């Protein structure tokens, strides 16, 4: 998950397949040099496209390269025709995040970007979304799509991708440690409103299932898990390579339902 700290653009597909290199044979220095030159060429073209998008649509919040393994999911989500989908899987897929108020202009924005891509004759597929679209995936339990966007390689970011990435990494760290206790991991605040910047705090709410705890008092469980959750805050920020500070709020599930009954505003 720390791949974003690299200054090099990651492989977009199977590198050997793209370069027609037989993986059963030793890779020669000439092949390696060819691969390096092709990667540099791709990087230059992506930078050029990024500059076009940012100049043409100055309100753009973020541009990122989606992880190659996530491409089939996005193709399925967008219901791309099968004959086109197969070819599209070989493309570099860019996610472009624009403010919610530009929602009605998405079609026009995408068309103009696609026209620019066609001029360069590059195999690049464009996805234009708003922050609301991204979080709709979560509301529909399509967490793998939200995660893929969080882990997109940033070409341009005013703060949205970085804030989403640090939350995604933090979530993964605590789920790896004690997944069976985590009922919900919820993002709130400026990130959900689409106003997050590179230094914004990232508000997250974590609900811990304490209904089956018998060996220790629930308050002790909460404190133990709290210490682990906060321990991972700094680690997540370092792995994400961002300045955003996570601000976790932790609730036991029994506390949560009591607060619901009391109409507690935060809940």
Long-range contacts (C-beta under 8 A, 24 or more apart in sequence): 1-151, 1-168, 1-169, 1-172, 1-239, 1-240, 2-169, 2-239, 2-240, 2-241, 3-151, 3-153, 4-151, 4-153, 4-154, 4-165, 4-240, 4-241, 5-239, 5-241, 8-39, 8-43, 9-39, 9-42, 9-43, 9-46, 9-65, 9-153, 10-65, 10-67, 10-153, 11-68, 12-42, 12-65, 12-68, 12-92, 13-68, 13-89, 13-90, 42-92, 45-120, 45-122, 46-92, 46-94, 46-124, 46-155, 47-155, 48-120, 49-94, 49-113, 49-116, 49-117, 49-120, 49-122, 49-124, 50-155, 50-156, 52-113, 52-116, 53-96, 53-113, 53-116, 53-156, 54-156, 56-112, 57-98, 57-109, 59-98, 59-99, 59-102, 60-96, 60-97, 60-98, 60-156, 61-97, 61-98, 61-99, 61-131, 61-157, 61-158, 61-159, 61-160, 61-194, 62-95, 62-96, 62-97, 62-154, 62-156, 62-157, 62-158, 62-160, 62-161, 63-94, 63-95, 63-96, 63-97, 63-154, 63-155, 63-156, 63-157, 64-94, 64-95, 64-149, 64-152, 64-153, 64-154, 64-155, 64-157, 64-161, 65-92, 65-93, 65-94, 65-95, 65-152, 65-153, 65-155, 66-93, 66-94, 66-95, 66-127, 66-148, 66-149, 66-152, 67-148, 67-151, 67-152, 67-153, 70-144, 70-145, 70-148, 73-144, 73-145, 73-148, 74-127, 74-145, 74-148, 77-142, 77-145, 78-127, 88-125, 90-123, 91-123, 91-124, 91-125, 92-122, 92-123, 92-124, 92-125, 93-124, 93-125, 93-126, 93-127, 94-124, 94-125, 94-126, 94-127, 94-155, 95-127, 95-129, 95-149, 95-152, 96-126, 96-127, 96-128, 96-129, 97-129, 97-130, 97-131, 97-134, 97-160, 97-161, 98-128, 98-129, 98-130, 99-130, 99-131, 99-194, 100-130, 100-131, 100-132, 100-194, 102-130, 103-130, 103-132, 106-130, 130-194, 131-160, 131-191, 131-192, 131-193, 131-194, 132-194, 134-164, 135-187, 135-192, 138-187, 157-198, 158-197, 158-198, 159-196, 159-197, 159-198, 159-199, 159-200, 159-244, 160-191, 160-194, 160-196, 162-198, 162-240, 162-241, 162-242, 162-243, 162-244, 163-190, 163-191, 163-196, 163-200, 163-202, 163-242, 163-244, 164-191, 165-240, 165-242, 166-202, 166-236, 166-237, 166-240, 166-242, 166-244, 166-246, 167-191, 167-202, 167-204, 167-236, 167-246, 169-236, 169-239, 169-240, 170-204, 170-232, 170-233, 170-236, 170-246, 170-248, 171-204, 173-232, 173-235, 173-236, 174-206, 174-228, 174-229, 174-232, 177-228, 177-232, 178-225, 178-228, 180-209, 181-208, 181-209, 181-210, 181-221, 181-225, 182-206, 182-207, 182-208, 182-209, 183-207, 183-208, 183-209, 183-253, 189-247, 196-244, 198-242, 198-243, 198-244, 199-243, 199-244, 200-244, 201-244, 201-245, 201-246, 201-247, 202-244, 202-245, 202-246, 202-247, 203-247, 203-249, 204-246, 204-247, 204-248, 204-249, 205-248, 205-249, 205-250, 205-251, 206-248, 206-249, 206-250, 206-251, 207-251, 207-252, 207-253, 207-256, 208-250, 208-251, 208-252, 208-253, 209-253, 210-252, 210-253, 210-254, 211-253, 211-254, 218-252, 218-254, 221-252, 222-250, 222-252, 225-250, 226-250
